[in-house]
Amino acid sequence: MHALSIPTWVIHVSSVIEWMVAIWLIWIYGEVTQNRNWWVLSVAMLPALVSAMCACTWHFFDNSPSLQWLVTLQASMTVVGNITLLLAGWWIWRSAKAKA
């Protein structure tokens, strides 16, 4: 756990918590507005959350070479997350355009 300083840990952990709250709030927004397209966005945010958790886990174990696979998983989830967020944004845009 010595790989990162305490302020850096605070940023890492708070970012993960913030992302989880954002997922939850977007899901609630979809329920309140009765617009399921927002649920798509909240689900699309999950790969990015997995990516962040991989990074935190790897750092927690002092960047152990035996956990190098977490770095690969983190990079993969970042790419998948970027794509799913792009598609979810497009989905919301398309549905809003269709209603107008």
N, C-alpha and C positions, 0 to 999 in steps of 0.2 A: 504494500500500500504506500510505499515511499516513492513511487514513480512520479506522483503529482503532489504539488503543494496543497495546503489546506484551502487557500482561496480558489485554486483550480478545481479542487474537488467540489467546493460549494457551487461553482458555475456548472460543472458537469451534472451533479445531482439535481440542482434546481432546474436545469434545462429539461431533464427527463420528466420531472414532475410537471413542469409547465406544459410540455407536449401532451402528457396524459390528460391534464385539465382541459387543454384545447380540444382534444378528441372528444372528451365528454361534453363540453359546451356546444360543440358543433352538432353532436348527436341530439342534444336537448333542443337546439335551435330547429333542427329538422322535425322534431316532434311537435314543437309549438306552432311552427308554420305549416304543419302537415305537408311538408315538401320532402319526400324521401330522397331527393337528389343530394341533400346535405348529408344524409347517412352514408352515401357513396364516398363523400369526401372524408368523413371520419374513419371509415374502413381503409381508405387509401393512405391514411396517415400512419397506419400500423407498421409497415415495413421500415419507415424512418425511425419509429420508436424502437424496433428491434435492433436497428443499426446503432442507435445511441446506447442501448443496453449492452451490446457487444463491446463497445468501446470502454464503457465503465467497468465491465467485468474484467476485461484484459488489463486495464490499469490497476484494478483492485488487487490482482495477483502479480503485481510488479512487472508487467509486460513479459511474462514467462514465455520462453521460446516454445514450450510444450503446448501453449494455447495460441500459437501463431494462426491456427485455422480461424480463430475469432476475427482476426484482421481481415481475412478473405471474406468471411461471412458478413462482416460490417460493411466492407466495400460493395459487396453484392447487394446487400439490403439498401444501401444508399442509392444505387442505380435503379433497383426495382422501385424504391420509394419515390424517386424523382419521376419515374414513368407513371406510376399510379396516381401521383398528385397531378401530373399534367393531364392525364385522362379524366380524372375527377373534375378538374377545373373546366375542361372542355365540355364534359357532360352537363355541368351546371349552366355554363354559358349557352349551350345548345337548347336546354330546356327553357331557359329564360327567354331566349330569342323566339322559340316556338309559341310561347304564351303571349308575346307582344304583338 
